[in-house]
Amino acid sequence: MKKILEGISWILKRLGDICSLLILVIMGIVSYEVIARYGFNSPTSWAWLINKQLFGVFVMVAGGYALVHHAHIRIEILYQHFSPKIKVLISWLTFAAACCFLGALLWKSTSMGLESWESREVAMGIFKLPLYPLKLFMPVGTLLFLLGCVVMLLKKK
């Protein structure tokens, strides 16, 4: 069981490290768009659409990555004064709330992703960027976040 938990943590950390590079790509695209639009009066039809897709991938990975690095915000000024039993109760309540939210997100994003895949959904407008890859990545990112929650809860025991 310990190997499985470590494996999930490793996947979340590596995927987060890789996806953190997307910020550099996003910055490059934004810079290009600003220069093209205001420097040459020639805006692109693709920059913002691609940036939304890249940022979507970044956000879907960021939750699980922050979780395994203990980077989510906790109100320490209150939490540090709680007894160990209350801290365990808070962990379980937080886990239950996360499971409800992430479970619902997993369910809906899976159906949305599969529907998008079946129709090979593309963006409206001039630039017909395929939307289904991001919509298929949403349940993957959500599942990884949910698995990260399980890892964090089981590691506390």
N, CA, C and O of each residue as an XYZ file, in Angstrom:
628
protein
N       0.827     -1.197      0.000
C       0.000      0.000      0.000
C       0.873      1.262      0.000
O       0.550      2.258     -0.649
N       1.976      1.196      0.738
C       2.876      2.338      0.817
C       3.457      2.666     -0.564
O       3.614      3.836     -0.914
N       3.774      1.632     -1.339
C       4.317      1.824     -2.694
C       3.297      2.519     -3.593
O       3.658      3.386     -4.389
N       2.040      2.146     -3.470
C       0.977      2.757     -4.273
C       0.844      4.234     -3.923
O       0.756      5.081     -4.812
N       0.830      4.543     -2.629
C       0.708      5.935     -2.189
C       1.898      6.767     -2.671
O       1.734      7.898     -3.128
N       3.085      6.196     -2.562
C       4.284      6.901     -3.038
C       4.245      7.071     -4.556
O       4.685      8.096     -5.076
N       3.729      6.083     -5.260
C       3.613      6.166     -6.717
C       2.671      7.278     -7.153
O       2.965      8.023     -8.088
N       1.543      7.385     -6.473
C       0.587      8.453     -6.796
C       1.219      9.812     -6.517
O       1.100     10.731     -7.328
N       1.885      9.941     -5.383
C       2.567     11.203     -5.048
C       3.628     11.532     -6.092
O       3.756     12.683     -6.510
N       4.380     10.535     -6.508
C       5.429     10.742     -7.505
C       4.835     11.231     -8.828
O       5.358     12.157     -9.447
N       3.737     10.597     -9.254
C       3.070     10.996    -10.498
C       2.598     12.445    -10.408
O       2.806     13.231    -11.332
N       1.957     12.794     -9.281
C       1.464     14.160     -9.114
C       2.605     15.171     -9.125
O       2.486     16.242     -9.719
N       3.702     14.832     -8.472
C       4.845     15.748     -8.431
C       5.472     15.917     -9.810
O       5.736     17.042    -10.233
N       5.713     14.817    -10.514
C       6.335     14.903    -11.842
C       5.425     15.611    -12.831
O       5.882     16.464    -13.592
N       4.144     15.269    -12.830
C       3.206     15.910    -13.740
C       3.121     17.408    -13.452
O       3.041     18.223    -14.370
N       3.140     17.759    -12.167
C       3.129     19.174    -11.789
C       4.379     19.892    -12.237
O       4.317     21.027    -12.711
N       5.523     19.230    -12.089
C       6.782     19.835    -12.542
C       6.753     20.084    -14.042
O       7.171     21.142    -14.513
N       6.257     19.104    -14.789
C       6.193     19.240    -16.247
C       5.197     20.339    -16.643
O       5.491     21.180    -17.493
N       4.024     20.317    -16.017
C       2.986     21.296    -16.376
C       3.342     22.709    -15.924
O       2.796     23.679    -16.449
N       4.248     22.837    -14.961
C       4.647     24.183    -14.541
C       5.330     24.915    -15.695
O       5.336     26.146    -15.734
N       5.897     24.170    -16.622
C       6.535     24.780    -17.786
C       5.515     25.421    -18.729
O       5.865     26.247    -19.572
N       4.246     25.025    -18.573
C       3.203     25.624    -19.409
C       3.098     27.128    -19.173
O       2.713     27.874    -20.073
N       3.436     27.572    -17.968
C       3.378     29.005    -17.681
C       4.336     29.757    -18.601
O       4.021     30.851    -19.070
N       5.499     29.174    -18.858
C       6.453     29.819    -19.772
C       5.889     29.879    -21.190
O       6.045     30.883    -21.885
N       5.237     28.807    -21.609
C       4.621     28.784    -22.945
C       3.507     29.831    -23.020
O       3.401     30.569    -23.999
N       2.685     29.885    -21.979
C       1.594     30.861    -21.937
C       2.155     32.284    -21.995
O       1.637     33.131    -22.723
N       3.210     32.540    -21.229
C       3.836     33.867    -21.257
C       4.359     34.203    -22.650
O       4.221     35.336    -23.113
N       4.956     33.227    -23.312
C       5.465     33.446    -24.661
C       4.353     33.774    -25.645
O       4.488     34.673    -26.474
N       3.261     33.041    -25.546
C       2.126     33.287    -26.450
C       1.509     34.655    -26.176
O       1.174     35.383    -27.110
N       1.358     35.006    -24.905
C       0.798     36.322    -24.574
C       1.715     37.428    -25.088
O       1.247     38.419    -25.649
N       3.015     37.257    -24.896
C       3.967     38.266    -25.376
C       3.876     38.409    -26.896
O       3.853     39.523    -27.421
N       3.825     37.293    -27.586
C       3.702     37.325    -29.039
C       2.428     38.052    -29.454
O       2.450     38.888    -30.357
N       1.317     37.731    -28.793
C       0.032     38.348    -29.128
C       0.062     39.852    -28.882
O      -0.443     40.621    -29.700
N       0.641     40.275    -27.778
C       0.706     41.706    -27.472
C       1.557     42.443    -28.502
O       1.180     43.512    -28.981
N       2.702     41.866    -28.838
C       3.576     42.497    -29.840
C       2.888     42.529    -31.208
O       2.930     43.542    -31.905
N       2.253     41.414    -31.587
C       1.566     41.370    -32.880
C       0.404     42.359    -32.926
O       0.198     43.042    -33.929
N      -0.342     42.427    -31.844
C      -1.535     43.282    -31.819
C      -1.163     44.763    -31.766
O      -1.650     45.559    -32.570
N      -0.308     45.127    -30.827
C      -0.035     46.552    -30.616
C       1.197     47.050    -31.368
O       1.288     48.236    -31.687
N       2.135     46.168    -31.650
C       3.327     46.591    -32.380
C       3.125     46.598    -33.886
O       3.638     47.469    -34.589
N       2.374     45.620    -34.372
C       2.207     45.475    -35.824
C       0.752     45.561    -36.275
O       0.455     45.372    -37.454
N      -0.149     45.843    -35.347
C      -1.583     45.942    -35.639
C      -2.078     44.714    -36.403
O      -2.844     44.820    -37.360
N      -1.612     43.535    -35.947
C      -1.957     42.284    -36.609
C      -2.251     41.206    -35.553
O      -1.441     40.301    -35.347
N      -3.398     41.303    -34.891
C      -3.696     40.329    -33.839
C      -3.882     38.918    -34.401
O      -4.235     38.738    -35.567
N      -3.638     37.936    -33.558
C      -3.805     36.540    -33.972
C      -5.221     36.076    -33.671
O      -5.923     36.675    -32.856
N      -5.626     35.022    -34.325
C      -6.944     34.436    -34.057
C      -6.828     33.227    -33.130
O      -7.839     32.641    -32.741
N      -5.612     32.858    -32.781
C      -5.402     31.610    -32.058
C      -4.820     31.774    -30.657
O      -4.954     30.861    -29.842
N      -4.188     32.886    -30.348
C      -3.412     33.009    -29.112
C      -4.254     32.806    -27.850
O      -3.887     32.007    -26.988
N      -5.349     33.502    -27.734
C      -6.131     33.417    -26.493
C      -6.802     32.056    -26.355
O      -6.934     31.537    -25.246
N      -7.217     31.492    -27.447
C      -7.845     30.173    -27.404
C      -6.851     29.106    -26.935
O      -7.188     28.263    -26.104
N      -5.650     29.145    -27.461
C      -4.630     28.183    -27.037
C      -4.241     28.421    -25.584
O      -4.040     27.469    -24.830
N      -4.134     29.684    -25.191
C      -3.793     29.975    -23.800
C      -4.850     29.464    -22.832
O      -4.522     28.972    -21.753
N      -6.113     29.579    -23.214
C      -7.167     29.040    -22.346
C      -7.020     27.530    -22.192
O      -7.191     27.000    -21.095
N      -6.708     26.844    -23.270
C      -6.520     25.392    -23.222
C      -5.322     25.030    -22.333
O      -5.418     24.150    -21.478
N      -4.196     25.718    -22.546
C      -2.995     25.430    -21.760
C      -3.224     25.731    -20.285
O      -2.798     24.970    -19.416
N      -3.897     26.844    -20.004
C      -4.166     27.190    -18.614
C      -5.121     26.182    -17.980
O      -5.005     25.885    -16.791
N      -6.056     25.658    -18.757
C      -6.952     24.617    -18.244
C      -6.181     23.381    -17.802
O      -6.459     22.818    -16.743
N      -5.220     22.960    -18.603
C      -4.380     21.814    -18.225
C      -3.590     22.148    -16.963
O      -3.500     21.330    -16.047
N      -3.025     23.341    -16.917
C      -2.251     23.786    -15.758
C      -3.095     23.730    -14.484
O      -2.641     23.226    -13.457
N      -4.314     24.246    -14.553
C      -5.194     24.278    -13.381
C      -5.586     22.867    -12.950
O      -5.659     22.585    -11.754
N      -5.839     21.981    -13.909
C      -6.258     20.626    -13.556
C      -5.146     19.858    -12.841
O      -5.430     18.956    -12.053
N      -3.911     20.196    -13.100
C      -2.790     19.516    -12.451
C      -2.392     20.225    -11.154
O      -1.889     19.594    -10.224
N      -2.619     21.524    -11.100
C      -2.136     22.331     -9.970
C      -2.738     21.923     -8.628
O      -2.053     21.990     -7.607
N      -3.991     21.507     -8.607
C      -4.625     21.130     -7.344
C      -3.934     19.951     -6.685
O      -3.592     20.005     -5.504
N      -3.728     18.889     -7.445
C      -3.048     17.718     -6.903
C      -1.598     17.991     -6.560
O      -1.082     17.479     -5.567
N      -0.945     18.792     -7.373
C       0.460     19.157     -7.134
C       0.581     19.939     -5.825
O       1.449     19.650     -5.002
N      -0.288     20.923     -5.641
C      -0.262     21.704     -4.398
C      -0.567     20.818     -3.194
O      -0.019     21.017     -2.110
N      -1.433     19.853     -3.392
C      -1.811     18.957     -2.296
C      -0.624     18.137     -1.806
O      -0.396     18.053     -0.599
N       0.131     17.534     -2.707
C       1.254     16.698     -2.278
C       2.423     17.525     -1.751
O       3.310     16.992     -1.085
N       2.427     18.826     -2.048
C       3.462     19.717     -1.507
C       2.966     20.484     -0.280
O       3.644     21.389      0.206
N       1.787     20.121      0.216
C       1.179     20.775      1.386
C       1.111     22.287      1.198
O       1.419     23.045      2.119
N       0.715     22.718      0.028
C       0.706     24.139     -0.306
C      -0.688     24.765     -0.250
O      -0.838     25.960     -0.502
N      -1.703     23.970      0.077
C      -3.033     24.550      0.210
C      -3.103     25.345      1.509
O      -2.416     25.030      2.481
N      -3.922     26.352      1.513
C      -4.007     27.257      2.657
C      -4.792     26.608      3.788
O      -5.859     26.029      3.587
N      -4.237     26.723      4.960
C      -4.910     26.271      6.180
C      -4.742     27.408      7.181
O      -3.684     28.035      7.232
N      -5.741     27.672      7.952
C      -5.668     28.774      8.905
C      -4.926     28.290     10.146
O      -5.527     27.832     11.118
N      -3.616     28.405     10.082
C      -2.736     27.886     11.140
C      -2.982     28.543     12.486
O      -2.808     27.906     13.525
N      -3.381     29.794     12.483
C      -3.574     30.494     13.755
C      -4.645     29.793     14.605
O      -4.588     29.828     15.834
N      -5.607     29.167     13.948
C      -6.628     28.397     14.660
C      -6.227     26.923     14.782
O      -6.328     26.323     15.852
N      -5.777     26.365     13.677
C      -5.504     24.928     13.581
C      -4.474     24.464     14.601
O      -4.613     23.376     15.159
N      -3.454     25.256     14.853
C      -2.381     24.848     15.760
C      -2.851     24.691     17.201
O      -2.195     24.018     17.996
N      -3.979     25.305     17.544
C      -4.491     25.219     18.914
C      -5.443     24.039     19.120
O      -5.861     23.775     20.247
N      -5.784     23.341     18.061
C      -6.697     22.211     18.183
C      -5.978     20.992     18.740
O      -4.772     20.823     18.563
N      -6.739     20.156     19.410
C      -6.186     18.897     19.913
C      -5.976     17.944     18.742
O      -6.567     18.133     17.678
N      -5.141     16.921     18.925
C      -4.939     15.950     17.838
C      -6.240     15.300     17.360
O      -6.388     15.030     16.168
N      -7.176     15.049     18.265
C      -8.452     14.439     17.860
C      -9.255     15.380     16.958
O      -9.856     14.941     15.977
N      -9.265     16.655     17.287
C      -9.985     17.630     16.462
C      -9.302     17.766     15.100
O      -9.976     17.913     14.081
N      -7.976     17.717     15.080
C      -7.254     17.790     13.807
C      -7.600     16.604     12.917
O      -7.748     16.762     11.705
N      -7.730     15.421     13.507
C      -8.130     14.237     12.733
C      -9.555     14.414     12.220
O      -9.847     14.087     11.069
N     -10.432     14.923     13.062
C     -11.815     15.165     12.640
C     -11.856     16.161     11.482
O     -12.587     15.959     10.512
N     -11.080     17.221     11.583
C     -11.025     18.216     10.509
C     -10.499     17.571      9.223
O     -11.009     17.845      8.137
N      -9.494     16.729      9.344
C      -8.960     16.036      8.158
C     -10.032     15.194      7.491
O     -10.164     15.209      6.267
N     -10.793     14.465      8.282
C     -11.841     13.614      7.717
C     -12.970     14.441      7.099
O     -13.490     14.093      6.039
N     -13.348     15.539      7.767
C     -14.398     16.400      7.210
C     -13.936     17.056      5.906
O     -14.696     17.162      4.943
N     -12.684     17.489      5.898
C     -12.124     18.076      4.677
C     -12.079     17.044      3.560
O     -12.403     17.343      2.410
N     -11.673     15.821      3.910
C     -11.624     14.745      2.923
C     -13.023     14.451      2.369
O     -13.190     14.263      1.164
N     -14.018     14.413      3.247
C     -15.393     14.149      2.803
C     -15.884     15.248      1.863
O     -16.500     14.965      0.836
N     -15.607     16.502      2.220
C     -16.021     17.617      1.369
C     -15.303     17.556      0.016
O     -15.918     17.767     -1.029
N     -14.006     17.267      0.047
C     -13.239     17.164     -1.203
C     -13.771     16.021     -2.062
O     -13.894     16.162     -3.278
N     -14.085     14.895     -1.437
C     -14.619     13.751     -2.199
C     -15.958     14.090     -2.842
O     -16.214     13.703     -3.982
N     -16.806     14.803     -2.125
C     -18.097     15.201     -2.704
C     -17.889     16.102     -3.913
O     -18.458     15.865     -4.978
N     -17.069     17.136     -3.744
C     -16.840     18.074     -4.835
C     -16.119     17.397     -5.998
O     -16.564     17.487     -7.143
N     -15.009     16.719     -5.708
C     -14.218     16.098     -6.777
C     -14.959     14.932     -7.420
O     -14.810     14.686     -8.618
N     -15.754     14.214     -6.635
C     -16.559     13.132     -7.201
C     -17.573     13.663     -8.204
O     -17.741     13.101     -9.286
N     -18.249     14.755     -7.837
C     -19.217     15.364     -8.754
C     -18.506     15.910    -10.000
O     -18.999     15.764    -11.119
N     -17.340     16.541     -9.792
C     -16.578     17.065    -10.922
C     -16.101     15.936    -11.832
O     -16.128     16.067    -13.056
N     -15.668     14.840    -11.239
C     -15.227     13.682    -12.022
C     -16.373     13.116    -12.851
O     -16.207     12.813    -14.032
N     -17.511     12.981    -12.235
C     -18.690     12.433    -12.914
C     -19.104     13.316    -14.094
O     -19.276     12.822    -15.208
N     -19.263     14.617    -13.851
C     -19.732     15.513    -14.905
C     -18.657     15.747    -15.979
O     -18.971     15.808    -17.168
N     -17.396     15.876    -15.560
C     -16.351     16.121    -16.558
C     -16.120     14.886    -17.427
O     -15.756     15.010    -18.596
N     -16.329     13.701    -16.866
C     -16.201     12.482    -17.667
C     -17.272     12.439    -18.749
O     -16.982     12.162    -19.913
N     -18.513     12.715    -18.353
C     -19.581     12.680    -19.364
C     -19.385     13.797    -20.389
O     -19.626     13.595    -21.579
N     -18.948     14.971    -19.935
C     -18.706     16.078    -20.854
C     -17.544     15.750    -21.800
O     -17.612     16.033    -22.996
N     -16.488     15.158    -21.259
C     -15.333     14.806    -22.082
C     -15.659     13.754    -23.118
O     -15.236     13.862    -24.269
N     -16.409     12.733    -22.721
C     -16.776     11.682    -23.669
C     -17.705     12.204    -24.766
O     -17.589     11.829    -25.933
N     -18.623     13.076    -24.363
C     -19.526     13.676    -25.351
C     -18.731     14.547    -26.336
O     -18.996     14.541    -27.538
N     -17.769     15.283    -25.814
C     -16.920     16.120    -26.665
C     -16.071     15.261    -27.603
O     -15.875     15.614    -28.766
N     -15.570     14.141    -27.097
C     -14.755     13.221    -27.902
C     -15.591     12.630    -29.044
O     -15.148     12.579    -30.191
N     -16.808     12.185    -28.706
C     -17.668     11.570    -29.710
C     -18.012     12.532    -30.841
O     -18.096     12.124    -31.999
N     -18.210     13.796    -30.515
C     -18.570     14.783    -31.542
C     -17.346     15.485    -32.128
O     -17.466     16.308    -33.036
N     -16.152     15.146    -31.592
C     -14.911     15.796    -32.029
C     -15.075     17.321    -31.993
O     -14.815     18.022    -32.971
N     -15.512     17.798    -30.839
C     -15.831     19.211    -30.645
C     -14.633     20.117    -30.953
O     -13.501     19.843    -30.555
N     -14.918     21.190    -31.665
C     -13.905     22.205    -31.976
C     -14.434     23.563    -31.542
O     -15.636     23.747    -31.351
N     -13.515     24.508    -31.389
C     -13.890     25.859    -30.987
C     -14.653     26.554    -32.111
O     -14.437     26.279    -33.291
N     -15.534     27.446    -31.729
C     -16.262     28.241    -32.711
C     -15.373     29.396    -33.133
O     -14.505     29.819    -32.371
N     -15.571     29.896    -34.301
C     -14.806     31.036    -34.784
C     -13.870     30.641    -35.913
O     -14.000     29.571    -36.507
N     -12.934     31.519    -36.193
C     -12.014     31.325    -37.308
C     -11.059     30.165    -37.055
O     -10.829     29.335    -37.934
N     -10.516     30.116    -35.870
C      -9.522     29.096    -35.522
C     -10.225     27.901    -34.885
O     -10.692     27.995    -33.750
N     -10.305     26.807    -35.582
C     -11.063     25.617    -35.157
C     -10.194     24.674    -34.308
O      -9.900     23.551    -34.717
N      -9.797     25.141    -33.146
C      -8.978     24.345    -32.236
C      -9.818     23.218    -31.645
O     -10.928     23.475    -31.178
N      -9.328     21.977    -31.650
C     -10.074     20.885    -31.026
C     -10.198     21.119    -29.517
O      -9.205     21.410    -28.850
N     -11.400     20.994    -28.984
C     -11.644     21.202    -27.556
C     -11.656     19.895    -26.766
O     -11.492     19.906    -25.546
N     -11.847     18.788    -27.447
C     -11.999     17.523    -26.735
C     -10.744     17.065    -25.982
O     -10.894     16.388    -24.965
N      -9.515     17.389    -26.412
C      -8.378     16.939    -25.594
C      -8.413     17.522    -24.176
O      -8.174     16.809    -23.202
N      -8.714     18.825    -24.065
C      -8.800     19.423    -22.732
C      -9.974     18.839    -21.960
O      -9.856     18.547    -20.771
N     -11.091     18.672    -22.625
C     -12.268     18.133    -21.941
C     -12.045     16.688    -21.514
O     -12.639     16.238    -20.534
N     -11.209     15.962    -22.226
C     -10.858     14.607    -21.795
C      -9.822     14.631    -20.677
O      -9.757     13.700    -19.875
N      -9.017     15.680    -20.616
C      -8.010     15.783    -19.559
C      -8.636     16.184    -18.225
O      -8.072     15.892    -17.171
N      -9.778     16.841    -18.253
C     -10.415     17.276    -17.005
C     -10.689     16.116    -16.050
O     -10.340     16.225    -14.875
N     -11.299     15.004    -16.492
C     -11.504     13.910    -15.542
C     -10.195     13.274    -15.084
O     -10.109     12.780    -13.960
N      -9.181     13.281    -15.939
C      -7.880     12.721    -15.549
C      -7.278     13.560    -14.424
O      -6.835     13.022    -13.410
N      -7.265     14.881    -14.609
C      -6.747     15.772    -13.572
C      -7.550     15.686    -12.285
O      -6.987     15.717    -11.191
N      -8.867     15.578    -12.417
C      -9.727     15.463    -11.241
C      -9.463     14.155    -10.508
O      -9.393     14.136     -9.279
N      -9.318     13.067    -11.248
C      -9.022     11.776    -10.621
C      -7.679     11.817     -9.896
O      -7.552     11.276     -8.797
N      -6.685     12.449    -10.498
C      -5.388     12.572     -9.840
C      -5.498     13.388     -8.555
O      -4.877     13.048     -7.548
N      -6.279     14.456     -8.584
C      -6.490     15.270     -7.387
C      -7.184     14.438     -6.308
O      -6.802     14.486     -5.139
N      -8.193     13.684     -6.701
C      -8.914     12.828     -5.762
C      -7.982     11.771     -5.167
O      -8.016     11.519     -3.963
N      -7.162     11.162     -6.000
C      -6.188     10.190     -5.492
C      -5.183     10.863     -4.557
O      -4.753     10.267     -3.569
N      -4.812     12.103     -4.868
C      -3.928     12.862     -3.984
C      -4.561     13.092     -2.632
O      -3.869     13.045     -1.615
N      -5.856     13.338     -2.595
C      -6.569     13.496     -1.323
C      -6.509     12.214     -0.503
O      -6.292     12.251      0.708
N      -6.701     11.090     -1.168
C      -6.630      9.794     -0.486
C      -5.224      9.568      0.069
O      -5.059      9.109      1.200
N      -4.224      9.891     -0.730
C      -2.835      9.735     -0.290
C      -2.572     10.591      0.947
O      -2.009     10.109      1.930
N      -2.976     11.846      0.899
C      -2.719     12.741      2.028
C      -3.439     12.265      3.293
O      -2.893     12.352      4.392
N      -4.644     11.771      3.135
C      -5.383     11.285      4.307
C      -4.727     10.038      4.891
O      -4.582      9.928      6.109
N      -4.329      9.099      4.033
C      -3.737      7.860      4.513
C      -2.325      8.069      5.068
O      -1.888      7.326      5.946
N      -1.623      9.063      4.565
C      -0.280      9.349      5.087
C      -0.327      9.918      6.504
O       0.640      9.798      7.256
N      -1.454     10.537      6.866
C      -1.579     11.121      8.201
C      -1.768     10.069      9.274
O      -1.544     10.336     10.455
N      -2.175      8.883      8.878
C      -2.432      7.812      9.865
C      -1.147      7.278     10.440
O      -1.173      6.378     11.280
